[in-house]
């Protein structure tokens, strides 16, 4: 088999069409074709064509990953899941992410730290809820805990202070029964992931000390 023509694709100038023995055979990234020294007259085997197709699939996965990272940082596991949803095989997705990790473009610790700092600064919530969010994004437990602790330290705050800030957005209803108000505030703070001790202290600060057993 011999390459008879190579032409740039009209819809994507970064890719070329390879014609073998007078017929279109496959599309490749232009950089792959260049690196492989492909040109008209070069002879190819089926094994070589399969190798080029694998290299091109890896190139496409890398481009897809870079596009995803262009929107925002992502954990390694999250990026693998997104590539799988785009139709890439698991092995290709994992190898792509590992290469990007080696280049410093995927870093779970940095990603988790950025998410935790964002929540501490803009959307105060408890450590439990932050951990749940990070775990759902594919960050392991130890990395999530370290990121949250680091965010609290860098922002010079505490979970109790975050609970106070969150409670500042909550308002009792006019004429509301104190017990009902206490229960509503309790649920409001617990849903935001604050621990029981923080919730009790903030409820006492906002509504006064409650009756035994209401919180």
C-alpha positions in Angstrom: 0.0 0.0 0.0 1.2 3.5 -0.9 0.2 7.0 0.1 -1.1 8.7 -3.1 -2.3 12.0 -1.6 -2.3 14.0 1.6 -4.6 17.1 1.9 -5.5 19.5 4.6 -9.1 19.0 5.7 -11.3 22.0 5.0 -13.3 21.9 8.2 -10.3 21.5 10.4 -6.9 23.0 9.3 -5.1 21.0 12.0 -6.0 17.7 10.4 -5.1 16.0 7.1 -6.8 13.3 5.0 -4.5 10.4 4.0 -5.3 8.7 0.7 -3.9 5.2 0.1 -3.9 3.6 -3.3 -6.1 6.3 -4.7 -8.8 6.2 -1.9 -9.3 8.0 1.4 -8.1 5.8 4.2 -7.9 7.9 7.4 -7.8 11.3 9.0 -4.8 12.4 11.1 -3.7 15.3 13.1 -1.3 17.3 10.9 1.4 17.2 13.6 1.2 13.4 13.7 1.5 13.1 9.9 4.5 15.5 10.0 6.3 13.7 12.8 5.8 10.4 11.0 7.3 11.9 7.8 4.2 10.9 5.7 4.1 12.1 2.1 2.9 10.9 -1.2 4.8 7.8 -2.3 5.5 6.4 1.2 4.5 2.8 1.6 2.4 1.7 4.6 1.4 -1.6 6.2 -1.8 -2.4 8.0 0.1 -2.5 11.2 1.6 1.0 10.6 -1.9 2.4 9.7 -3.3 0.9 13.0 -0.4 2.5 14.9 -1.1 5.9 13.3 -4.8 5.6 14.2 -4.0 4.9 17.8 -1.7 7.9 17.9 -4.4 10.1 16.4 -6.9 8.9 19.0 -4.5 9.9 21.7 -4.1 13.3 20.1 -7.9 13.8 19.9 -8.2 12.8 23.6 -5.5 15.3 24.5 -7.2 18.1 22.6 -10.6 17.2 24.3 -8.9 17.3 27.7 -7.3 20.6 27.0 -10.6 22.0 25.9 -12.2 20.8 29.2 -9.4 22.3 31.2 -9.8 25.6 29.3 -13.1 26.0 31.1 -11.9 25.3 34.6 -9.6 23.1 36.6 -10.7 19.5 37.1 -9.5 16.6 39.2 -7.9 13.6 37.4 -10.9 11.4 38.0 -13.3 14.0 36.8 -11.3 14.5 33.6 -11.2 10.8 33.0 -15.0 10.6 33.4 -15.6 13.5 31.0 -13.3 11.9 28.4 -15.2 8.6 28.7 -18.4 10.5 28.1 -16.9 11.9 24.9 -16.4 8.3 23.7 -12.7 7.7 24.5 -11.7 4.2 25.7 -10.8 4.0 29.4 -7.1 3.3 28.7 -6.9 6.2 26.3 -8.6 8.6 28.8 -6.3 7.4 31.7 -3.1 7.7 29.7 -4.1 11.2 28.5 -4.8 12.4 32.0 -1.5 10.9 33.3 0.4 12.7 30.6 -1.2 16.0 31.5 -0.6 15.3 35.2 3.1 14.8 34.4 3.1 18.2 32.7 1.5 19.8 35.8 -1.7 20.5 34.0 -3.7 18.2 36.2 -3.1 18.5 40.0 -5.7 17.2 42.4 -4.2 19.0 45.4 -4.2 22.4 43.6 -7.7 21.7 42.2 -9.1 20.8 45.7 -7.4 23.8 47.2 -8.9 26.2 44.7 -12.4 24.8 45.2 -12.1 24.9 49.0 -10.8 28.5 49.0 -13.7 29.5 46.7 -16.2 28.0 49.1 -14.6 29.6 52.1 -14.5 33.1 50.5 -17.8 33.1 48.6 -20.1 30.3 49.8 -19.5 29.6 53.4 -20.3 26.0 54.2 -19.0 23.3 56.6 -16.1 21.0 56.2 -18.4 18.0 55.8 -20.2 19.5 52.8 -16.9 20.7 51.2 -15.5 17.2 51.6 -18.6 15.7 50.0 -18.3 18.0 47.1 -14.6 17.3 46.6 -15.2 13.6 46.9 -17.9 13.8 44.3 -15.4 15.5 42.0 -13.0 12.6 42.3 -10.7 14.0 45.0 -9.5 11.4 47.6 -10.4 11.8 51.2 -6.9 12.8 52.5 -6.4 15.4 49.7 -9.9 16.8 50.4 -9.2 17.2 54.1 -5.8 18.8 53.6 -7.2 21.2 51.1 -10.0 22.3 53.4 -7.6 22.7 56.3 -5.3 24.7 54.1 -8.1 27.0 52.9 -9.2 27.7 56.4 -5.7 28.5 57.4 -4.9 30.7 54.4 -8.1 32.7 54.8 -7.4 33.0 58.6 -10.9 31.7 59.5 -12.6 28.7 61.1 -15.6 26.5 60.6 -17.3 28.3 63.4 -16.8 31.7 61.7 -18.1 30.3 58.4 -21.2 29.1 60.3 -21.7 32.6 61.6 -21.4 34.0 58.1 -23.8 31.5 56.8 -26.3 32.3 59.6 -26.0 35.9 58.7 -27.9 35.1 55.5 -30.7 33.5 57.4 -33.6 35.5 58.8 -36.3 34.5 61.3 -39.9 35.1 60.1 -41.9 37.9 61.7 -43.6 36.7 64.9 -42.2 33.2 64.4 -42.3 30.8 67.3 -38.8 30.6 68.9 -38.8 26.8 68.8 -39.7 26.7 65.2 -37.1 29.4 64.3 -34.5 27.4 66.2 -35.4 24.2 64.3 -35.3 26.1 60.9 -31.9 27.6 61.7 -30.6 24.2 62.8 -31.7 22.6 59.5 -30.3 25.5 57.5 -26.9 25.1 59.0 -26.8 21.4 59.0 -27.7 21.2 55.3 -24.6 23.4 54.7 -22.4 20.8 56.3 -21.5 22.4 59.7 -20.9 20.1 62.6 -23.3 19.9 65.5 -21.1 21.9 67.9 -20.8 24.8 65.5 -24.5 24.7 64.8 -25.4 24.8 68.5 -23.1 27.6 69.3 -24.3 29.8 66.4 -28.0 29.1 67.2 -27.3 30.3 70.8 -25.6 33.4 69.5 -28.4 34.2 67.0 -31.5 33.1 68.9 -30.3 32.8 72.5 -29.9 29.6 74.4 -32.7 27.1 73.5 -34.6 24.6 75.5 -33.1 21.3 76.4 -33.4 18.9 73.4 -34.7 21.2 70.7 -31.4 21.2 68.8 
